[in-house]
Amino acid sequence: MWYKIKPLDTLFFRDGRPFTMGSENWAKPIFPPYPSTLYGIVRSWLIFEKGNFEDFKKGNLKDIVGTPNEKNEKLIIKGPFIANDYLLYLSVPKDLLESKKDKNLKLISLKQKPKIFISDYNLEELLLNDTQDELEESKGYFTIYDLKDYLQNENKILTSIKINELLESEFKIGIKRDKTKFTSEEGYLYKIPMIRLKENVSLTFNIEGINEIPEKGFLPVGGEGKPVIIEKIENNLLEDLQNINFEFKNKIFKIYLATPSIFENGWYPRWINKENFEGTYNNVKLKLIACSIGKYENIGGWDIHSKKPKPMYRAVPAGSVYYFKILDDTKPEKIKELFHFKNISINPEEGFGLSFVGEVKI
């Protein structure tokens, strides 16, 4: 089931870095928020739609949202996505670079690594710009229709849009006050960048695993506790992407991450052997042969029940791409079943590591 979050005011979500009054005066915003933040929003919404916080602490809502110490692993989130009306926008894949000349996105090529290659990069293939164009990493987003063309390896011109085309930034300046003297305290001035979504722009997500979810709700979210409306969407917003069929020439395919992913081995999953980068995933033998990933993101949070910080993780950012070779007779249909529109990460129920499978140009 698809839902959207429409704010009635500005929003504020920040990264996992500490922000303590008196030590820092600037909080870095992020948008869209991390999947764990969305998961917390959904759980809070369902708690107060189905009961209250006391019911949650007593375990009366275990079959819906779990308990304070244990999540209901049947409740699975996929997202969040930025949507303009019902058109989804996703991070540009990191093997698509932006031309400095015409701003079009160019797919970099998969090449055999030279025998003489001095680097700590241990994979057997490289992703290289083999054109004369000057290319740079794109920080933008593109639509699900662009993503479909990309995953099917269609030779079409692709472009990105910047985040400021979907939202505006507003700055809130504040200072700590002495509650006894009603005066400001020196050294406690801070500035927070707030986010205001443009008209018809919202956050969307998919909920799986539980039934009898309300069709509409209202609650405060984000660092400022601003009100939002949560509302059910009747359409399947990713139907076109989910119905793609693949061939995988030379048994090579790619995995694109639509949301950040947390892996036990840092930048790659634990089922991959670090010596030869081969591994078995659900009885399918694969080899990681190349990747294009971004700088890690610090993802943490605050445990409301325990009143302490959650563990801090380093996550592979959204848009990262992994190239695999199939080492057995597994068919493309099986690869699609395992990886397409699936969360492949630790804490998958929270929405981390949402992956899509794509063809590779050989």
C-alpha positions as CSV (number, residue, x, y, z in Angstrom):
1,M,0.0,0.0,0.0
2,W,1.3,3.4,-1.0
3,Y,1.0,6.5,1.2
4,K,2.2,10.1,1.0
5,I,3.2,12.6,3.7
6,K,2.2,16.2,3.0
7,P,3.5,18.8,5.5
8,L,1.4,21.7,6.5
9,D,4.4,23.8,7.4
10,T,8.2,23.6,7.1
11,L,10.1,20.5,8.1
12,F,13.5,19.8,9.6
13,F,15.5,16.6,9.3
14,R,19.2,16.4,10.0
15,D,22.0,14.0,9.7
16,G,23.6,11.9,12.4
17,R,26.3,14.4,13.5
18,P,25.9,15.8,17.1
19,F,24.3,19.2,17.4
20,T,24.7,20.6,20.9
21,M,23.9,24.2,21.8
22,G,27.0,26.0,22.7
23,S,29.3,23.7,20.7
24,E,27.8,24.0,17.2
25,N,25.7,26.8,15.6
26,W,24.7,25.1,12.4
27,A,22.7,21.9,11.9
28,K,23.0,20.2,8.5
29,P,19.6,19.3,7.0
30,I,18.9,16.2,4.9
31,F,16.0,15.5,2.6
32,P,14.5,13.1,2.0
33,P,14.9,11.8,5.5
34,Y,16.6,8.5,6.2
35,P,14.5,5.4,6.0
36,S,14.8,4.8,9.8
37,T,13.3,8.3,10.4
38,L,10.3,7.4,8.1
39,Y,10.0,4.1,9.9
40,G,9.7,5.9,13.2
41,I,7.1,8.2,11.8
42,V,5.0,5.3,10.6
43,R,5.3,3.4,13.9
44,S,4.3,6.6,15.8
45,W,1.3,7.1,13.6
46,L,0.1,3.5,13.9
47,I,0.6,3.6,17.7
48,F,-1.7,6.5,18.2
49,E,-4.2,5.3,15.5
50,K,-4.5,1.9,17.1
51,G,-4.1,2.8,20.8
52,N,-1.6,5.0,22.7
53,F,2.0,4.9,24.0
54,E,1.0,2.9,27.1
55,D,-0.5,0.2,25.0
56,F,2.7,0.2,23.0
57,K,4.9,-0.2,26.2
58,K,2.6,-3.0,27.5
59,G,2.9,-5.0,24.2
60,N,-0.7,-4.6,23.3
61,L,0.3,-3.4,19.8
62,K,2.9,-6.1,19.2
63,D,1.3,-7.5,16.1
64,I,1.2,-4.1,14.5
65,V,4.3,-2.1,15.5
66,G,6.1,-4.5,17.8
67,T,7.3,-3.5,21.3
68,P,9.8,-0.9,22.6
69,N,12.5,-3.6,22.6
70,E,11.4,-5.5,19.5
71,K,10.2,-4.5,16.1
72,N,7.4,-6.2,14.2
73,E,9.5,-7.5,11.3
74,K,6.4,-8.1,9.2
75,L,6.0,-4.3,9.1
76,I,8.2,-3.3,6.1
77,I,8.7,0.1,4.7
78,K,10.0,0.9,1.2
79,G,11.1,4.4,0.7
80,P,11.0,7.3,1.2
81,F,10.7,8.9,-2.2
82,I,10.2,12.5,-3.3
83,A,7.0,12.8,-5.4
84,N,5.6,15.7,-7.4
85,D,2.0,14.8,-7.7
86,Y,2.4,11.0,-8.3
87,L,5.6,11.2,-10.2
88,L,8.5,9.8,-8.1
89,Y,12.1,11.2,-8.1
90,L,15.1,9.1,-7.2
91,S,18.8,9.8,-6.8
92,V,20.8,9.7,-10.0
93,P,22.8,6.4,-10.2
94,K,26.5,7.0,-9.5
95,D,27.6,5.4,-12.7
96,L,25.8,8.2,-14.6
97,L,28.0,11.3,-14.6
98,E,26.9,14.8,-15.6
99,S,28.6,16.4,-18.6
100,K,30.0,19.9,-17.8
101,K,29.2,20.9,-21.4
102,D,25.6,20.0,-21.9
103,K,24.5,18.8,-18.4
104,N,23.3,15.5,-19.9
105,L,23.9,12.3,-17.9
106,K,26.5,9.9,-19.4
107,L,26.9,6.3,-18.5
108,I,30.5,5.4,-17.7
109,S,31.7,2.1,-19.2
110,L,32.6,-1.2,-17.6
111,K,36.2,-2.1,-18.6
112,Q,38.6,-4.9,-17.7
113,K,41.2,-3.7,-15.1
114,P,44.7,-3.3,-16.6
115,K,47.3,-5.8,-15.5
116,I,49.5,-2.9,-14.3
117,F,47.2,-1.0,-11.9
118,I,48.5,0.5,-8.7
119,S,45.6,1.0,-6.3
120,D,43.8,-0.5,-3.3
121,Y,40.8,-1.1,-5.6
122,N,40.6,-4.9,-5.7
123,L,37.7,-5.6,-8.0
124,E,38.4,-7.1,-11.5
125,E,36.5,-4.5,-13.6
126,L,36.6,-0.7,-13.7
127,L,34.0,1.9,-14.4
128,L,35.6,4.5,-16.7
129,N,34.8,7.6,-18.7
130,D,36.0,6.5,-22.2
131,T,34.8,9.7,-23.9
132,Q,36.4,13.1,-24.4
133,D,33.7,14.8,-22.3
134,E,34.5,16.3,-18.9
135,L,32.2,14.5,-16.5
136,E,31.4,15.0,-12.8
137,E,29.2,13.4,-10.2
138,S,25.5,14.4,-10.4
139,K,23.9,15.5,-7.1
140,G,20.5,15.5,-8.6
141,Y,17.4,13.4,-9.0
142,F,15.5,11.9,-12.0
143,T,12.1,10.4,-12.5
144,I,11.0,6.8,-12.4
145,Y,10.7,6.9,-16.2
146,D,14.3,7.9,-16.5
147,L,15.2,5.1,-14.0
148,K,13.3,2.6,-16.1
149,D,15.3,3.6,-19.2
150,Y,18.5,3.4,-17.3
151,L,17.7,-0.1,-15.8
152,Q,16.8,-1.4,-19.3
153,N,20.0,0.1,-20.7
154,E,18.0,2.2,-23.2
155,N,20.1,4.6,-25.2
156,K,18.2,7.7,-24.4
157,I,19.3,11.2,-23.3
158,L,18.8,11.6,-19.5
159,T,19.0,14.7,-17.5
160,S,18.6,15.4,-13.8
161,I,16.9,18.1,-11.7
162,K,18.3,19.7,-8.5
163,I,16.7,19.4,-5.2
164,N,15.9,23.1,-5.1
165,E,13.4,22.5,-7.9
166,L,11.3,20.5,-5.5
167,L,11.7,22.4,-2.2
168,E,12.9,25.7,-0.7
169,S,15.1,26.4,2.2
170,E,14.1,28.8,5.0
171,F,16.4,29.6,7.9
172,K,15.4,29.8,11.5
173,I,17.7,31.7,13.9
174,G,17.5,31.2,17.6
175,I,19.3,31.6,20.9
176,K,19.1,29.9,24.2
177,R,17.4,31.8,27.0
178,D,17.9,31.8,30.7
179,K,14.6,30.7,32.0
180,T,15.1,32.5,35.4
181,K,16.3,35.8,34.1
182,F,14.4,35.7,30.7
183,T,17.6,36.9,29.0
184,S,19.7,35.3,26.2
185,E,22.8,33.4,27.0
186,E,26.1,34.4,25.3
187,G,27.6,31.8,22.9
188,Y,24.3,30.0,22.2
189,L,23.2,31.5,18.9
190,Y,22.2,28.9,16.3
191,K,20.8,28.7,12.8
192,I,18.6,25.8,11.5
193,P,17.8,25.4,7.8
194,M,14.1,24.5,7.4
195,I,12.6,22.8,4.4
196,R,9.4,23.9,2.7
197,L,8.1,21.6,-0.1
198,K,6.8,23.2,-3.2
199,E,3.2,22.8,-4.3
200,N,2.2,19.2,-5.0
201,V,5.5,17.9,-3.7
202,S,5.3,15.2,-1.0
203,L,7.1,12.3,0.6
204,T,5.8,8.9,-0.5
205,F,6.5,5.3,0.8
206,N,5.2,1.8,0.6
207,I,4.0,-0.3,3.5
208,E,4.0,-4.1,3.4
209,G,3.2,-6.9,5.8
210,I,0.3,-5.6,7.9
211,N,-3.4,-5.1,7.2
212,E,-6.1,-2.7,8.4
213,I,-3.9,0.4,8.1
214,P,-5.9,3.7,8.3
215,E,-6.3,5.6,5.1
216,K,-5.5,9.0,6.6
217,G,-3.8,10.4,9.6
218,F,-2.3,13.5,11.2
219,L,0.8,13.8,13.5
220,P,3.8,16.0,14.3
221,V,7.2,15.0,12.7
222,G,10.8,16.1,12.4
223,G,13.1,18.0,14.7
224,E,10.5,20.8,15.1
225,G,7.5,18.6,15.5
226,K,5.7,20.2,12.6
227,P,2.3,18.8,11.5
228,V,1.8,16.6,8.5
229,I,-1.0,14.7,6.9
230,I,-0.5,11.0,6.0
231,E,-2.8,9.8,3.2
232,K,-3.3,6.6,1.3
233,I,-2.6,6.5,-2.5
234,E,-4.6,4.1,-4.6
235,N,-2.1,3.8,-7.4
236,N,1.0,1.5,-7.5
237,L,3.6,4.2,-8.2
238,L,6.3,1.8,-9.2
239,E,4.3,-0.6,-11.3
240,D,6.3,0.1,-14.5
241,L,9.6,-0.5,-12.7
242,Q,8.4,-3.7,-11.1
243,N,7.3,-5.2,-14.4
244,I,10.7,-5.0,-16.2
245,N,12.1,-8.1,-17.8
246,F,15.8,-8.8,-18.1
247,E,18.3,-10.7,-20.2
248,F,21.7,-10.1,-18.6
249,K,24.0,-10.7,-21.5
250,N,27.3,-12.4,-20.4
251,K,25.5,-13.0,-17.1
252,I,26.3,-9.5,-15.8
253,F,23.8,-7.3,-14.0
254,K,23.8,-4.3,-11.8
255,I,22.0,-3.4,-8.5
256,Y,21.0,0.2,-8.0
257,L,20.3,1.4,-4.4
258,A,17.3,3.8,-4.2
259,T,17.8,4.3,-0.4
260,P,21.0,4.2,1.8
261,S,22.2,0.8,2.8
262,I,24.0,-0.5,5.9
263,F,26.2,-3.5,5.3
264,E,28.1,-5.5,7.9
265,N,31.3,-5.2,5.9
266,G,31.1,-1.5,5.4
267,W,30.6,-0.9,1.7
268,Y,29.6,-4.4,0.7
269,P,27.4,-7.2,2.3
270,R,28.8,-9.9,4.5
271,W,27.9,-12.8,2.2
272,I,30.6,-11.5,-0.2
273,N,34.1,-13.0,0.5
274,K,36.6,-10.2,0.9
275,E,39.4,-12.2,-0.7
276,N,37.9,-12.9,-4.1
277,F,34.6,-10.9,-3.8
278,E,32.5,-14.1,-4.6
279,G,29.6,-15.2,-2.5
280,T,26.3,-17.1,-2.3
281,Y,23.1,-15.3,-1.8
282,N,20.0,-17.5,-1.3
283,N,21.7,-20.3,-3.1
284,V,22.8,-18.1,-6.1
285,K,26.5,-17.8,-6.7
286,L,27.6,-14.3,-7.6
287,K,30.8,-12.2,-7.9
288,L,31.1,-8.5,-7.3
289,I,33.1,-7.2,-10.2
290,A,32.8,-3.4,-10.0
291,C,31.0,-0.7,-8.2
292,S,30.4,3.1,-8.1
293,I,29.5,4.3,-4.6
294,G,29.5,7.6,-2.8
295,K,30.9,8.8,0.5
296,Y,29.4,7.1,3.5
297,E,26.6,8.7,5.5
298,N,26.4,8.7,9.3
299,I,23.0,7.4,10.3
300,G,21.9,7.2,13.9
301,G,18.9,8.4,15.8
302,W,17.3,8.8,19.2
303,D,15.6,6.0,21.1
304,I,12.5,7.6,22.7
305,H,11.8,4.7,24.9
306,S,15.3,4.2,26.3
307,K,16.0,8.0,26.1
308,K,19.5,7.4,24.6
309,P,21.1,7.6,21.2
310,K,20.7,4.7,18.8
311,P,23.8,3.0,17.4
312,M,25.6,5.1,14.7
313,Y,26.1,3.3,11.4
314,R,28.1,4.2,8.3
315,A,25.7,3.7,5.3
316,V,26.3,3.5,1.6
317,P,24.4,6.4,0.1
318,A,21.4,6.3,-2.2
319,G,22.4,6.1,-5.9
320,S,25.3,3.7,-5.3
321,V,25.6,0.9,-8.0
322,Y,27.1,-2.6,-7.8
323,Y,28.0,-4.8,-10.8
324,F,27.7,-8.6,-10.4
325,K,28.5,-11.6,-12.5
326,I,26.4,-14.8,-12.1
327,L,28.6,-17.8,-11.5
328,D,26.0,-20.5,-12.0
329,D,23.0,-21.2,-14.1
330,T,20.6,-18.9,-12.3
331,K,18.1,-17.3,-14.7
332,P,17.4,-13.5,-14.8
333,E,13.9,-14.1,-13.4
334,K,15.5,-15.5,-10.2
335,I,17.8,-12.5,-9.9
336,K,14.8,-10.2,-10.3
337,E,12.9,-12.1,-7.6
338,L,15.8,-11.8,-5.1
339,F,16.9,-8.2,-5.7
340,H,14.3,-6.2,-7.6
341,F,12.3,-3.9,-5.3
342,K,13.8,-5.6,-2.2
343,N,15.5,-4.1,0.8
344,I,19.0,-5.6,1.0
345,S,20.6,-4.2,4.2
346,I,20.7,-4.8,7.9
347,N,17.4,-3.5,9.3
348,P,15.7,-4.1,6.0
349,E,12.2,-3.6,7.5
350,E,13.1,0.0,8.0
351,G,13.6,0.6,4.3
352,F,17.4,0.6,4.1
353,G,19.0,-0.8,0.9
354,L,16.0,-0.6,-1.5
355,S,17.4,-2.1,-4.6
356,F,16.5,-2.3,-8.3
357,V,18.1,-4.6,-10.9
358,G,19.4,-3.4,-14.2
359,E,21.0,-4.5,-17.5
360,V,24.7,-3.8,-18.1
361,K,26.1,-2.5,-21.4
362,I,28.8,-4.8,-22.6
